Amino acid sequence: MDFKARILPTQEELEKAHANTSLSSDDLAAISFIINFLNSASIMKDRLNNDLQKNHNLSEGRFLLLVTLKSQDKPMCMGKLSRRLGISNATLSVMVKRMLKDKIPLIKKEINEKIKSSYYVSLTPKGYELIEEVLPSHLKEVEKIANILEPQERKLMFDLITKLQKSL
């Protein structure tokens, strides 16, 4: 979906659509804020994910898996990895199986010697090499977006988003 092409409702359109409700203008401003906030987040996410896909042939999920494995610098058990990624064990299992079938696998799976039904996942040398190559350009893309705001605006935005997240 092209979130940039989306035409979001204006404050006046929201007021007209909700004229027969008990919503105050503050309520409508809050609704407008959330709509615009979510749309902006979608635009940023799409921009970053499109860059990963176009320039590195990596989906968001694969990228996050590789970054997580790199940050741990040791094999991770599937359960811990799925929790870190915020996905189900089944979703991770499918992702790992698909990645292991790649022409040049970026990850490897090893049986857990303590618990034979459990596996560890780690980066292959090619996976490590790829994430080392991708991270600098990806972080530059993130920086381009972040630098739209001044440092004090970023700090305020961070604090406000953190406040929202804590309340959800």
C-alpha positions, -999 to 999 in steps of 0.1 A, spaced: 0 0 0 13 34 -9 8 53 24 22 85 9 -6 86 -17 -32 82 10 -55 111 15 -62 113 52 -93 130 66 -89 166 76 -100 180 109 -130 195 92 -140 162 76 -137 144 109 -159 170 125 -185 167 98 -184 129 99 -189 129 137 -213 159 139 -240 138 156 -217 123 182 -206 136 216 -170 138 205 -154 171 214 -129 190 191 -101 177 214 -114 141 208 -114 147 171 -79 162 173 -67 131 191 -82 109 165 -66 129 137 -33 127 156 -34 89 158 -44 85 122 -15 107 111 9 91 135 1 56 123 3 67 87 37 83 93 50 52 110 38 31 80 55 54 55 88 52 75 85 14 78 78 10 41 107 32 31 131 12 53 117 -22 43 117 -13 6 153 -3 8 162 -36 25 143 -56 -2 155 -36 -32 191 -32 -23 198 -64 -3 170 -88 -11 161 -90 26 126 -90 40 120 -72 73 117 -105 91 150 -119 77 168 -87 85 156 -86 121 166 -123 125 201 -116 112 205 -85 134 193 -104 164 217 -133 159 246 -108 152 238 -89 184 239 -121 205 272 -132 190 264 -168 199 238 -194 188 203 -188 202 176 -213 210 145 -211 189 123 -201 219 144 -172 230 148 -161 194 111 -161 188 105 -140 220 132 -115 210 116 -112 175 81 -110 189 68 -138 167 54 -172 174 76 -203 175 57 -216 145 64 -185 125 101 -186 134 102 -223 125 88 -217 90 112 -187 85 142 -208 96 132 -237 74 129 -214 44 162 -197 51 180 -230 54 168 -239 19 184 -208 4 211 -214 -22 236 -198 1 222 -201 37 226 -171 60 219 -191 91 225 -226 104 206 -248 128 222 -271 153 206 -295 177 206 -287 214 227 -314 230 209 -309 264 174 -310 249 173 -331 217 140 -317 206 154 -281 207 176 -263 183 201 -234 182 202 -210 154 233 -189 144 247 -170 115 268 -186 88 299 -167 77 278 -155 47 250 -144 70 275 -125 92 291 -110 61 258 -99 47 246 -82 79 279 -64 83 274 -51 47 237 -42 51 238 -25 86 258 6 76 235 15 47 204 6 66 214 28 95 221 57 71 185 53 58 172 54 94 194 84 101 180 103 70 145 99 84 155 108 120 174 139 108 142 154 94 137 165 131 161 185 151 179 167 180 156 183 206 125 174 186 138 137 183 142 137 221 107 150 227 93 126 201 111 97 218 98 107 252 62 110 239 63 77 220 78 60 251 49 75 272 24 61 247 40 27 246 40 24 284 3 32 286 -7 5 260 
